[in-house]
Amino acid sequence: MPTTRETGILTVAAIRKPKGEGVEEYLFNERQQIFTIRPTLEIAEDISSQLKQALRKKEPVKVVLDPRRGLIQRVAAPSPQEFEKFHAERKLLDKPNKTVRINVAAIDPTRFNLVDHYLKVPTFRLCTRIVPSYTTAKKIFYYRAKHSCHLPGPYDITPCVPFQYARDGCYARAHKMRWIITTKYRYCCEKVFSFANQDNDTLAVKADKWGGCCVTWWYHVAPLIRVRVTLGKWSIVLAMVIDPSMFNKPVLLSTWLSAQENTLCRANAHVSMYSIQPGSAYSPANYSGTAFTTDPAYTATDITLVNYSSLTTCP
């Protein structure tokens, strides 16, 4: 398995010790992937101590990661310039919607996905130009999917979007997709976040599109669109998710959530909470999922897309 390395200024969302003999897991707000420290690493104790201090003080740290192996390699304090730049660019979402506890196994999909009758989210009142049909929703999906970095191009937009790298970067992919849906198609686009932030819950999916390996996260995010579907005399509005990293078409919100509970990949695969936020939400700003960052200029978005453009999900 080849080594990959990336460096970032990150904030620690949580440090948790799995049940039994498992090693400590380190979660960062700016990364959906779950990381550990190799116990045999000479500086393992020092890294752990620095991360615990950063969590306690709620201060960012400069971290060197090996995302292919899910390992933390080094931790250091940011320089004064890096610290100042981080806080200057970290803008929080104003008045986020509530994050809701959920039991995915108990979802009734005939009710849960109905926007007007069940998903009464305050954000929906801010935009009323919803997708008029499932046919249009598929056109939006296929337009987005053809900009995947694993395809030869040329691309209508830059940079390409690394759908082929499902291990991390959902926040950047979702934000770029949101930009296209709202600017090219001019339809409403919110974001849906899923969280594994209770007990030892973990989001786990089988990356069938990219080689069939299992991928785990502590959160995931994708664009959510409202789609009008007409059945004879009846017309309903459904909550659907655009996520080419996981699916080959738009899917119901309940389907998207259920796919993240693949217990064949991880026994404790479970969605603890979910949250529908305005499209301007970028990544979580805390472990509880009650605060979110933004990226209004798409600066962090494009940097992440470029950094992940050549990476792949499965070995």
Sine and cosine of phi, psi and omega as CSV:
sin_phi,cos_phi,sin_psi,cos_psi,sin_omega,cos_omega
0.00,0.00,0.87,-0.49,-0.06,-1.00
-0.93,0.36,0.52,-0.85,0.02,-1.00
-0.99,0.12,0.69,-0.73,0.15,-0.99
-0.87,-0.49,0.44,-0.90,-0.02,-1.00
-0.60,-0.80,0.71,-0.71,0.11,-0.99
-0.60,-0.80,0.50,-0.86,-0.02,-1.00
-0.86,-0.51,0.68,-0.73,0.01,-1.00
-0.48,-0.88,0.39,-0.92,0.14,-0.99
-1.00,-0.05,0.93,-0.38,-0.18,-0.98
-0.78,-0.62,0.36,-0.93,0.12,-0.99
-0.93,-0.37,0.64,-0.77,-0.04,-1.00
-0.99,0.15,0.86,-0.52,0.03,-1.00
-0.99,0.14,-0.68,0.74,-0.03,-1.00
-0.22,-0.97,0.39,-0.92,0.16,-0.99
-0.80,-0.61,0.84,-0.54,-0.07,-1.00
-0.71,-0.70,0.56,-0.83,-0.01,-1.00
-0.96,-0.27,0.93,-0.37,0.02,-1.00
-0.88,0.48,0.35,-0.94,0.02,-1.00
-0.92,0.39,0.45,-0.89,0.03,-1.00
0.98,0.18,-0.67,-0.75,-0.10,-1.00
-0.99,-0.11,0.19,0.98,-0.04,-1.00
-0.91,0.42,0.44,-0.90,0.01,-1.00
-1.00,0.09,0.29,-0.96,0.02,-1.00
-0.90,0.45,0.62,-0.78,0.05,-1.00
-0.95,-0.30,0.68,-0.74,-0.03,-1.00
-0.90,-0.44,0.84,-0.54,-0.06,-1.00
-0.92,-0.40,0.72,-0.70,0.01,-1.00
-0.90,-0.44,0.63,-0.78,0.01,-1.00
-0.88,0.47,-0.55,0.84,-0.08,-1.00
-1.00,0.03,0.09,1.00,0.04,-1.00
-0.67,-0.74,0.70,-0.71,0.04,-1.00
-1.00,0.09,-0.37,0.93,-0.04,-1.00
-0.95,0.33,0.50,-0.87,0.05,-1.00
-0.99,-0.10,0.75,-0.66,-0.07,-1.00
-0.89,-0.46,0.43,-0.90,0.10,-1.00
-0.73,-0.68,0.10,-1.00,0.09,-1.00
-0.91,-0.41,0.76,-0.65,0.03,-1.00
-0.90,0.45,0.87,-0.50,-0.07,-1.00
-0.84,0.55,-0.50,0.87,-0.04,-1.00
-0.99,0.13,-0.09,1.00,0.02,-1.00
-0.90,0.43,0.73,-0.68,-0.11,-0.99
-0.85,0.52,-0.57,0.82,-0.07,-1.00
-0.97,-0.24,0.38,0.92,-0.07,-1.00
-0.85,0.53,-0.73,0.69,-0.03,-1.00
-0.90,0.43,-0.62,0.79,0.00,-1.00
-0.92,0.40,-0.67,0.74,0.03,-1.00
-0.88,0.47,-0.72,0.69,0.00,-1.00
-0.86,0.51,-0.69,0.73,-0.01,-1.00
-0.89,0.46,-0.68,0.74,0.00,-1.00
-0.91,0.41,-0.63,0.78,-0.01,-1.00
-0.94,0.34,-0.62,0.79,0.05,-1.00
-0.91,0.42,-0.62,0.79,0.04,-1.00
-0.92,0.39,-0.65,0.76,0.03,-1.00
-0.89,0.46,-0.63,0.77,0.04,-1.00
-0.91,0.41,-0.68,0.74,-0.02,-1.00
-0.90,0.43,-0.66,0.75,-0.04,-1.00
-1.00,0.03,-0.14,0.99,-0.04,-1.00
0.84,0.54,0.72,0.69,0.00,-1.00
-0.89,-0.45,0.54,-0.84,0.02,-1.00
-0.96,0.30,0.39,-0.92,0.06,-1.00
-0.74,-0.67,0.39,-0.92,0.07,-1.00
-0.99,-0.10,0.89,-0.46,-0.16,-0.99
-0.86,-0.51,0.69,-0.72,0.15,-0.99
-0.97,-0.23,0.84,-0.54,-0.11,-0.99
-0.87,-0.48,0.49,-0.87,0.23,-0.97
-0.92,-0.39,1.00,-0.02,-0.10,-1.00
-0.92,0.40,-0.46,0.89,0.01,-1.00
-0.88,0.47,-0.64,0.77,0.01,-1.00
-0.99,-0.15,-0.10,1.00,-0.02,-1.00
0.92,0.39,0.61,0.79,-0.08,-1.00
-0.89,-0.45,0.56,-0.83,0.14,-0.99
-1.00,-0.06,0.81,-0.59,-0.08,-1.00
-0.98,-0.19,-0.62,0.79,0.00,-1.00
-0.45,-0.89,0.42,-0.91,0.08,-1.00
-0.67,-0.74,0.66,-0.75,0.05,-1.00
-0.55,-0.84,0.28,-0.96,0.08,-1.00
-0.97,0.22,0.66,-0.75,0.07,-1.00
-0.89,0.45,0.47,-0.88,0.11,-0.99
-0.93,0.38,0.33,-0.95,0.04,-1.00
-0.81,0.59,-0.61,0.79,0.00,-1.00
-0.93,0.37,-0.67,0.74,0.03,-1.00
-0.92,0.40,-0.65,0.76,0.02,-1.00
-0.88,0.47,-0.72,0.70,-0.02,-1.00
-0.91,0.41,-0.68,0.74,0.00,-1.00
-0.90,0.43,-0.65,0.76,-0.01,-1.00
-0.86,0.50,-0.75,0.66,-0.04,-1.00
-0.95,0.31,-0.50,0.87,0.03,-1.00
-0.93,0.37,-0.56,0.83,-0.06,-1.00
-1.00,-0.02,-0.24,0.97,-0.09,-1.00
-1.00,0.06,1.00,-0.03,0.01,-1.00
-0.98,-0.20,0.77,-0.64,-0.05,-1.00
-1.00,-0.02,0.49,-0.87,0.06,-1.00
-0.93,0.37,0.73,-0.69,0.00,-1.00
-0.99,0.14,0.79,-0.61,0.07,-1.00
0.78,0.62,0.91,0.42,0.03,-1.00
-0.91,0.41,0.39,-0.92,0.09,-1.00
-0.95,0.30,0.23,-0.97,-0.02,-1.00
-0.94,0.35,0.49,-0.87,0.17,-0.99
-0.99,-0.17,0.73,-0.68,-0.22,-0.98
-0.90,-0.43,0.73,-0.68,0.13,-0.99
-0.92,0.40,0.57,-0.82,-0.06,-1.00
-0.53,-0.85,0.55,-0.83,0.16,-0.99
-0.92,-0.40,0.99,-0.13,-0.11,-0.99
-0.86,0.51,-0.59,0.81,-0.02,-1.00
-0.89,0.46,-0.41,0.91,-0.04,-1.00
-1.00,-0.09,0.05,1.00,-0.02,-1.00
-0.90,0.43,0.70,-0.71,0.17,-0.99
-0.99,-0.16,0.98,-0.19,-0.10,-1.00
-0.89,0.45,-0.33,0.95,0.02,-1.00
-0.96,0.28,-0.30,0.96,0.02,-1.00
-0.91,-0.41,-0.66,0.75,-0.18,-0.98
-0.85,0.53,-0.61,0.79,-0.10,-0.99
-1.00,0.08,-0.01,1.00,-0.03,-1.00
-0.98,0.18,0.91,-0.42,-0.08,-1.00
-0.91,0.41,-0.74,0.67,-0.12,-0.99
-0.97,0.25,-0.40,0.92,-0.12,-0.99
-0.95,-0.31,-0.42,0.91,-0.06,-1.00
-0.83,-0.56,-0.78,0.62,-0.07,-1.00
-1.00,0.04,0.95,0.32,-0.02,-1.00
-1.00,0.02,0.98,0.19,-0.07,-1.00
-1.00,-0.06,0.77,-0.64,-0.02,-1.00
-0.80,0.60,-0.57,0.82,-0.02,-1.00
-0.86,0.50,-0.50,0.86,-0.03,-1.00
-0.89,0.47,-0.40,0.92,-0.01,-1.00
-0.96,0.27,-0.24,0.97,-0.07,-1.00
-0.99,0.15,-0.29,0.96,-0.03,-1.00
-0.55,-0.84,0.73,-0.68,-0.08,-1.00
-0.88,-0.47,-0.03,1.00,-0.04,-1.00
-1.00,0.06,0.99,0.14,-0.08,-1.00
-1.00,0.05,0.26,-0.97,0.00,-1.00
-0.93,0.38,0.80,-0.59,-0.17,-0.99
-0.97,0.24,-0.28,0.96,-0.04,-1.00
-0.31,-0.95,0.30,-0.95,0.05,-1.00
-0.93,0.37,-0.51,0.86,0.06,-1.00
-0.86,0.50,-0.68,0.73,0.04,-1.00
-0.92,0.40,-0.63,0.78,0.03,-1.00
-0.87,0.49,-0.64,0.77,0.03,-1.00
-0.92,0.40,-0.61,0.79,0.04,-1.00
-0.88,0.47,-0.67,0.74,0.04,-1.00
-0.89,0.46,-0.70,0.72,-0.02,-1.00
-0.88,0.48,-0.76,0.65,-0.07,-1.00
-0.92,0.39,-0.55,0.83,0.06,-1.00
-0.90,0.44,-0.66,0.76,0.01,-1.00
-0.93,0.36,-0.69,0.72,-0.08,-1.00
-0.90,0.43,-0.50,0.87,-0.04,-1.00
-0.96,0.29,-0.11,0.99,0.06,-1.00
-0.99,-0.12,0.25,0.97,0.04,-1.00
-0.91,0.41,0.66,-0.75,-0.06,-1.00
-0.90,0.43,-0.33,0.94,-0.01,-1.00
-0.98,0.19,-0.15,0.99,0.05,-1.00
-1.00,-0.02,0.42,-0.91,-0.14,-0.99
-0.95,0.32,-0.30,0.95,-0.07,-1.00
0.98,0.19,-0.19,-0.98,0.05,1.00
-0.94,0.35,0.33,-0.94,-0.05,-1.00
-0.96,-0.29,0.57,-0.82,0.05,-1.00
-0.96,0.28,-0.37,0.93,-0.01,-1.00
-0.79,-0.61,0.34,-0.94,0.09,-1.00
-0.74,-0.67,0.55,-0.84,-0.12,0.99
-0.97,0.25,0.13,-0.99,0.11,-0.99
-0.92,0.39,0.23,-0.97,-0.07,-1.00
-0.94,-0.35,0.85,-0.52,-0.09,-1.00
-0.98,0.18,0.92,0.39,0.07,-1.00
-0.89,0.46,-0.42,0.91,-0.03,-1.00
-0.95,0.30,-0.14,0.99,0.02,-1.00
-0.92,-0.38,1.00,0.01,-0.09,-1.00
-1.00,0.06,-0.10,0.99,-0.05,-1.00
-0.91,0.42,-0.55,0.84,-0.03,-1.00
-0.33,-0.95,0.10,-0.99,0.06,-1.00
1.00,-0.02,0.19,0.98,-0.01,-1.00
-0.85,0.53,-0.59,0.81,-0.03,-1.00
-0.88,0.48,-0.65,0.76,0.02,-1.00
-0.96,0.28,-0.68,0.73,0.03,-1.00
-0.87,0.49,-0.71,0.70,-0.02,-1.00
-0.89,0.46,-0.63,0.78,-0.04,-1.00
-0.94,0.35,-0.62,0.79,0.04,-1.00
-0.93,0.37,-0.64,0.77,0.05,-1.00
-0.89,0.45,-0.65,0.76,0.02,-1.00
-0.87,0.49,-0.65,0.76,0.01,-1.00
-0.87,0.49,-0.68,0.73,-0.02,-1.00
-0.93,0.36,-0.69,0.72,-0.03,-1.00
-0.88,0.47,-0.63,0.78,-0.05,-1.00
-1.00,0.07,-0.42,0.91,-0.04,-1.00
-0.98,-0.17,-0.69,0.73,0.00,-1.00
-0.98,0.18,-0.71,0.71,-0.07,-1.00
-0.99,-0.14,-0.37,0.93,0.05,-1.00
0.87,0.49,0.62,0.78,0.12,-0.99
-0.96,-0.27,0.31,-0.95,0.07,-1.00
-0.90,0.44,0.57,-0.82,0.05,-1.00
-0.51,-0.86,0.89,-0.45,0.11,-0.99
-0.97,-0.23,-0.06,-1.00,0.08,-1.00
-0.84,-0.54,0.58,-0.82,0.14,-0.99
-0.88,-0.47,0.78,-0.63,0.04,-1.00
-0.95,-0.32,0.67,-0.74,0.17,-0.98
-0.91,-0.42,0.56,-0.83,-0.06,-1.00
-0.75,-0.66,0.60,-0.80,0.22,-0.97
-0.90,-0.43,0.98,0.18,-0.14,-0.99
-0.79,-0.61,0.41,0.91,0.08,-1.00
-0.81,-0.58,0.69,-0.72,0.02,-1.00
0.79,0.61,-0.80,-0.60,0.02,-1.00
-0.94,-0.35,0.45,0.89,0.02,-1.00
-0.84,0.54,0.55,-0.83,0.06,-1.00
-0.61,-0.79,0.66,-0.75,0.16,-0.99
-0.99,0.13,0.75,-0.66,-0.04,-1.00
-0.65,-0.76,0.78,-0.63,0.03,-1.00
-0.76,-0.65,0.44,-0.90,0.10,-0.99
-0.98,-0.18,0.89,-0.46,-0.10,-0.99
-0.99,0.17,0.93,0.36,-0.06,-1.00
-0.89,0.46,-0.49,0.87,-0.01,-1.00
-0.95,0.30,-0.36,0.93,-0.18,-0.98
-0.82,-0.57,0.42,0.91,0.07,-1.00
0.83,-0.56,-0.22,0.98,0.11,-0.99
1.00,0.03,0.12,0.99,0.05,-1.00
-0.97,0.23,0.25,-0.97,0.03,-1.00
-1.00,-0.04,0.63,-0.78,0.01,-1.00
-0.80,-0.60,0.70,-0.72,0.01,-1.00
-0.85,-0.52,0.54,-0.84,-0.01,-1.00
-0.64,-0.77,0.23,-0.97,0.19,-0.98
-0.97,-0.25,-0.27,0.96,0.18,-0.98
-0.46,-0.89,0.27,-0.96,0.05,-1.00
-0.53,-0.85,0.45,-0.89,0.01,-1.00
-0.55,-0.83,0.56,-0.83,0.03,-1.00
-0.46,-0.89,0.33,-0.95,0.06,-1.00
-0.92,0.38,0.65,-0.76,0.09,-1.00
-0.90,-0.43,0.78,-0.63,0.06,-1.00
-0.87,-0.50,0.47,-0.88,0.08,-1.00
-0.98,-0.18,0.82,-0.57,-0.14,-0.99
-0.85,-0.52,0.80,-0.60,0.05,-1.00
-0.99,0.11,0.77,-0.64,0.01,-1.00
-0.83,-0.56,0.79,-0.61,-0.02,-1.00
-0.96,-0.29,0.82,-0.58,0.02,-1.00
-0.84,-0.54,1.00,-0.09,-0.06,-1.00
0.90,0.44,-0.86,-0.51,0.02,-1.00
-1.00,0.09,-0.15,0.99,-0.09,-1.00
-0.99,-0.11,0.62,-0.78,0.05,-1.00
-0.74,-0.67,0.83,-0.56,0.00,-1.00
-0.78,-0.62,0.34,-0.94,0.05,-1.00
-0.91,-0.41,0.84,-0.54,-0.05,-1.00
-0.94,-0.33,0.55,-0.83,0.11,-0.99
-1.00,0.06,0.87,-0.50,-0.04,-1.00
-0.79,-0.61,0.46,-0.89,-0.08,-1.00
-0.90,-0.44,0.68,-0.73,0.08,-1.00
-0.97,-0.23,0.96,-0.29,-0.05,-1.00
-0.58,-0.82,0.99,0.16,-0.02,-1.00
-0.91,0.42,-0.21,0.98,0.07,-1.00
-0.96,0.29,-0.35,0.94,-0.06,-1.00
-0.89,-0.45,-0.52,0.85,-0.16,-0.99
-0.75,-0.66,0.21,-0.98,0.04,-1.00
-0.96,-0.27,0.18,0.98,0.00,-1.00
-0.27,-0.96,0.23,-0.97,0.11,-0.99
-0.90,0.44,0.62,-0.78,-0.02,-1.00
-0.77,-0.63,0.36,-0.93,0.07,-1.00
-0.89,0.45,0.49,-0.87,0.03,-1.00
-0.82,0.57,-0.67,0.74,0.00,-1.00
-0.89,0.45,-0.59,0.80,0.03,-1.00
-0.91,0.40,-0.68,0.74,0.01,-1.00
-0.88,0.48,-0.70,0.72,0.01,-1.00
-0.91,0.40,-0.70,0.72,-0.05,-1.00
-0.89,0.46,-0.57,0.82,-0.04,-1.00
-0.90,0.43,-0.31,0.95,-0.04,-1.00
-1.00,-0.02,0.15,0.99,0.04,-1.00
-0.89,-0.46,0.76,0.65,0.00,-1.00
-0.99,0.14,0.99,-0.13,-0.06,-1.00
-0.96,0.28,-0.18,0.98,0.13,-0.99
-0.96,0.29,-0.39,0.92,0.05,-1.00
-1.00,0.04,-0.63,0.78,-0.02,-1.00
-0.47,-0.88,0.81,-0.59,-0.07,-1.00
-0.87,0.50,-0.52,0.86,-0.03,-1.00
-0.99,-0.14,0.43,0.90,0.03,-1.00
-0.91,0.42,0.90,-0.44,-0.06,-1.00
-0.31,-0.95,0.73,-0.69,0.11,-0.99
-1.00,0.09,0.90,-0.43,-0.01,-1.00
-0.98,0.22,-0.70,0.71,-0.11,-0.99
-0.55,-0.84,0.32,-0.95,0.17,-0.98
-0.63,-0.77,0.32,-0.95,-0.05,-1.00
-0.46,-0.89,0.76,-0.65,0.09,-1.00
-0.98,-0.17,0.86,-0.52,-0.07,-1.00
-0.84,-0.54,0.27,-0.96,0.12,-0.99
-0.84,0.54,0.40,-0.92,-0.01,-1.00
-0.89,0.47,-0.31,0.95,0.00,-1.00
-0.97,0.25,-0.24,0.97,0.05,-1.00
-0.91,0.41,0.66,-0.75,-0.08,-1.00
-0.93,-0.37,-0.89,0.45,0.01,-1.00
-0.62,-0.78,0.31,-0.95,0.06,-1.00
-0.89,0.45,0.45,-0.89,0.08,-1.00
-0.91,-0.41,-0.02,1.00,0.09,-1.00
-0.38,-0.93,0.22,-0.98,-0.09,-1.00
-0.93,0.36,-0.51,0.86,-0.05,-1.00
-0.98,0.22,-0.17,0.99,0.02,-1.00
0.95,0.31,0.49,0.87,0.00,-1.00
-0.96,-0.28,-0.04,1.00,0.03,-1.00
-0.65,-0.76,0.53,-0.85,-0.08,-1.00
-0.64,-0.77,0.54,-0.84,0.10,-1.00
-1.00,0.03,0.16,-0.99,0.05,-1.00
-0.76,-0.65,0.27,-0.96,0.07,-1.00
-0.60,-0.80,0.94,0.34,-0.14,-0.99
-0.89,0.46,-0.50,0.86,0.00,-1.00
-1.00,-0.05,0.01,1.00,0.00,-1.00
0.87,0.49,0.42,0.91,-0.01,-1.00
-0.94,0.35,-0.82,0.57,0.03,-1.00
-0.89,0.45,-0.57,0.82,0.02,-1.00
-0.84,0.55,-0.82,0.57,-0.09,-1.00
-0.93,0.37,-0.58,0.82,0.05,-1.00
-0.88,0.47,-0.70,0.72,0.00,-1.00
-0.91,0.41,-0.67,0.74,0.00,-1.00
-0.88,0.48,-0.66,0.75,0.02,-1.00
-0.92,0.40,-0.70,0.72,-0.03,-1.00
-0.88,0.47,-0.54,0.84,-0.07,-1.00
-0.99,-0.16,0.04,1.00,-0.15,-0.99
-0.88,0.47,-0.51,0.86,-0.07,-1.00
-0.98,-0.22,0.04,1.00,-0.06,-1.00
-1.00,0.05,0.38,-0.93,0.02,-1.00
-0.80,-0.60,0.35,-0.94,-0.08,-1.00
-0.97,0.23,-0.81,0.58,-0.09,-1.00
-0.98,-0.18,0.52,-0.85,0.01,-1.00
-0.86,0.52,0.00,0.00,0.00,0.00
